[in-house]
Amino acid sequence: MALEGKANIRCPACTRVFREKINRVRDGLQVNCHNCNRLITLSKETEDPFLRRALKTAREMRAAEQDQIAAQIYTGTASARPRETP
């Protein structure tokens, strides 16, 4: 399953915003800033509200995508179409 969304992460050092795929943005992720190359550790206990917001956004986007997939499976639209018999 490929998640297509991206979450915005704001670097606390240079205050630039970069994007990271939502399937990677989780508690404990360490990522380098794309601008200043500083190592950023994403944690729920951090004081930076922008990093907490990135974690929350990614979690909500993953949950919404999982709900969408479950709804498609339940209604049958996620499965292959039935064969046509001549």
C-alpha positions as CSV (number, residue, x, y, z in Angstrom):
1,M,0.0,0.0,0.0
2,A,1.5,3.3,-1.1
3,L,0.5,6.4,0.8
4,E,0.7,9.5,-1.4
5,G,0.3,12.3,1.0
6,K,3.1,14.5,2.4
7,A,3.4,16.3,5.7
8,N,5.0,19.7,6.1
9,I,7.9,19.8,8.6
10,R,9.4,23.1,9.8
11,C,13.0,23.1,10.7
12,P,13.5,24.7,14.2
13,A,17.0,26.0,13.2
14,C,16.4,27.7,9.9
15,T,12.6,27.9,10.0
16,R,12.3,26.6,6.4
17,V,9.5,24.1,5.6
18,F,10.1,20.9,3.7
19,R,7.9,17.9,3.0
20,E,8.2,14.3,3.9
21,K,6.0,11.3,3.0
22,I,3.4,10.6,5.6
23,N,4.3,6.9,5.9
24,R,7.7,8.0,7.2
25,V,6.6,10.7,9.6
26,R,6.2,8.9,12.9
27,D,7.3,9.3,16.5
28,G,11.1,8.8,16.7
29,L,11.9,9.6,13.1
30,Q,15.2,11.4,12.6
31,V,15.5,13.4,9.4
32,N,17.9,16.0,8.1
33,C,16.6,19.4,7.1
34,H,16.8,19.8,3.4
35,N,18.1,23.3,3.7
36,C,20.5,23.5,6.6
37,N,21.2,19.7,7.0
38,R,20.5,19.8,10.7
39,L,19.3,16.5,12.2
40,I,15.7,16.8,13.4
41,T,14.1,14.2,15.7
42,L,10.3,14.0,15.6
43,S,8.8,13.3,19.0
44,K,5.4,13.7,20.6
45,E,7.1,15.2,23.7
46,T,8.9,18.0,21.8
47,E,8.3,21.6,22.8
48,D,8.2,22.7,19.1
49,P,4.5,23.0,18.1
50,F,5.4,22.8,14.4
51,L,7.0,19.3,14.8
52,R,4.0,18.1,16.9
53,R,1.6,19.4,14.2
54,A,3.6,17.5,11.5
55,L,3.2,14.3,13.5
56,K,-0.5,14.9,14.1
57,T,-1.2,15.8,10.5
58,A,0.6,12.6,9.3
59,R,-1.3,10.5,11.8
60,E,-4.6,12.0,10.7
61,M,-3.8,11.6,7.0
62,R,-2.8,7.9,7.5
63,A,-6.1,7.3,9.4
64,A,-8.2,8.9,6.7
65,E,-6.5,6.9,4.0
66,Q,-7.0,3.7,5.9
67,D,-10.7,4.6,6.4
68,Q,-11.0,5.2,2.7
69,I,-9.5,1.9,1.8
70,A,-11.7,0.1,4.3
71,A,-14.8,1.8,2.8
72,Q,-13.8,0.7,-0.7
73,I,-13.3,-2.8,0.4
74,Y,-16.6,-2.9,2.3
75,T,-18.5,-1.5,-0.8
76,G,-16.6,-3.8,-3.2
77,T,-15.1,-1.0,-5.3
78,A,-11.5,-2.0,-4.3
79,S,-11.9,-5.5,-5.8
80,A,-11.6,-6.4,-9.5
81,R,-14.7,-6.1,-11.6
82,P,-16.6,-9.3,-12.2
83,R,-15.9,-11.2,-15.4
84,E,-18.3,-10.9,-18.3
85,T,-19.7,-14.1,-19.5
86,P,-20.7,-14.4,-23.2
